[in-house]
């Protein structure tokens, strides 16, 4: 077990070093078995954080994202947090003024993360396969640049199904309704 943990740490360190040394605009830490975002990365990436536009933390074991993560990577345009154990986002997510796409699919959200509705540049929100029943339709309808909201495989209420163009200017993806069983 210790060897596997050591390999995972080494893989994360390699990916961080590669991003820093090559001054890449993305950091891919998907599938690294992370339970938290490693604090040491903040120091290691200090010189390049402003240039990071894409981060993938998909398919890890994250239960939360900290406000420090959001404020450190303030220039993010794409954030992939799919396949974790997240159930909420920090309020500071609203400070990501350049964020265009966020993937929160396959997490544990029971509610639509409302802070997302205040991010002005957001174009794509993927919340597929969560546990969301209610959606703040009024707030979403006011999001000028939103083009796609994926709520497939969520137990959304019937009011969300009434949201069709031209009421909302974005593509709304929902799972087909289950047929009502005959008595």
N, C-alpha and C positions, 0 to 999 in steps of 0.2 A: 504494500500500500504506500509506504513512504517513497518507494522508487517512482511510482506513478505520479504522486504529488510533485516530486522533484522534476519529473519530465514536464508536467503541466506548467510549473513555475518557469522552467527554462524556455518553454515554448512562448509564454507571455513575454518574457524578457527579450527573446529574439525578435518578436514582432514589434515591440516597442522600440528597440534599438534600430531596426530596419526603417521604421517610420521616421525616427529622429535623424539618422545618418543620411537618408535619402531625401529628407525634407518633403516627405509625402504629404498629401492633403487628406489622407484617410488612415484610420487605425482599425484593423480587423482583429478583434479578440473573440470572435465567434467560436463556439465549441471548445472553450478552455476550462470548463468546470468551475468557473468563478462564482463564488458565493457573495462576494462584494467586489467593488472596483478597487484594485490594489492601490493603497495610499502612495506607495513608492513611485507609481507612474506619474503622479503630479510633478514630482521633483525631476524625474528623468525626462519629462517632456516639456519642462518649463520654457525652453527656448522656441518651441514650435507650436504651442497650443493655439495661438492666434491663426495659424495656417491650416488647422485641422477642420475640414468641412464635412467629413463623413466618418461615423463611428458605427461599427457593428459589434454588439455584445450579444448577438443572437445565440440561442441554445446553450445558455449557461444555467446557473442556479441562483440568479439574483432575486432577492426578495424586495430590494429597494434601490433607488437611485438617489444619491445625496445632492443637496443643494450645492455642495462644493464641486461636484462633477459638472453640473449645469453651468455654474458661473465660470469654471475653468475653461470649458470648451464653448465659449460664448458665440463663436462664429459658425457653429454647426448648421449645415443645410439638410443633412440626412442623418437620422438616428434609427438604428435597427435594434430593437430590444425584444424581438420575437422569441418565443419559446423559453420564457423565464417564469418566475413566480410572483411577478409584480401585481399589486392590487391598487396602487396609487402612485402619483407622480408628485415631486416636490413643487410647491407653489412657484419656485424660481424658474420653472420650465417656461413661464411667460416671458422671461428675459431673453429667450432664444429668438431674437427678432428676424433672423435669416432662415430659420428652419422651414423647409419646404415639404419634407416628407418624414413621417414617423410610423414605424411598424411596431405595433404593440400586440400583434396576433399571438395566440396561444399563450396567454398569461392568465391572471386570475382577477381581472377587473369585474366588479359587480355593477359599477356605475361608470358612465361615460366620464373620462377625466376632463372635467370642465375647464381647467386652465388652458387646455389646447385651443379652446374657442377664442382666446384672446391673442393668439399668435398671428400677426398680420400676414406673413408670407406663406402660411401653411396651405399646401395644395392637396396633399394626400395623407389620409389617416387610415391605417389598417388596424382594425380591432377584431378581426375574425377570430373565432373560437375563444371567446371569453364568456362571462356570465352576465352580460349587460342586458337589463330589462328595460331601462328608461334612458331616453336620449333627450338632451335639451334642444329640441328642434328649433325653437326661436333663436337661440344663440348661434346654432349652426347655419341657419338661413342668412344670418348677417355676416358670415365669413366671406368676404369678397373674392378671395382667390381659391377657395376650396373647390377642387374638381372631382375628388373621389373620396367616398367614405365607405369602407368595407365593414359591414356588421354581420356577415354571414356566420352561421353557427352560433348565434347569440339568441337568448330567449326574449327578443324585443317585443314590446307591446304592439297592439294593433294600430295605435295612433302613428307609429313610425312608418307603418306600411302605407299610410295615406300621403306621405311626403313624396310627391311625384313632381316632375317638371311641369309647369314652370314655377311651382312653389319654391323649389330649391334649385339653385343653379349648378348643382354638382351631381355626379353619378352616385347613386345610393345602391350598394350591393347588399341584398338580403337573401337568406335561405328561403326556398319555397315554403309556403305555409303547409303545415301538416293537415291532411284532410281530417275533418271532424268525423270520428267513428260513428257509424249508424247504430242506433239502439237495438 
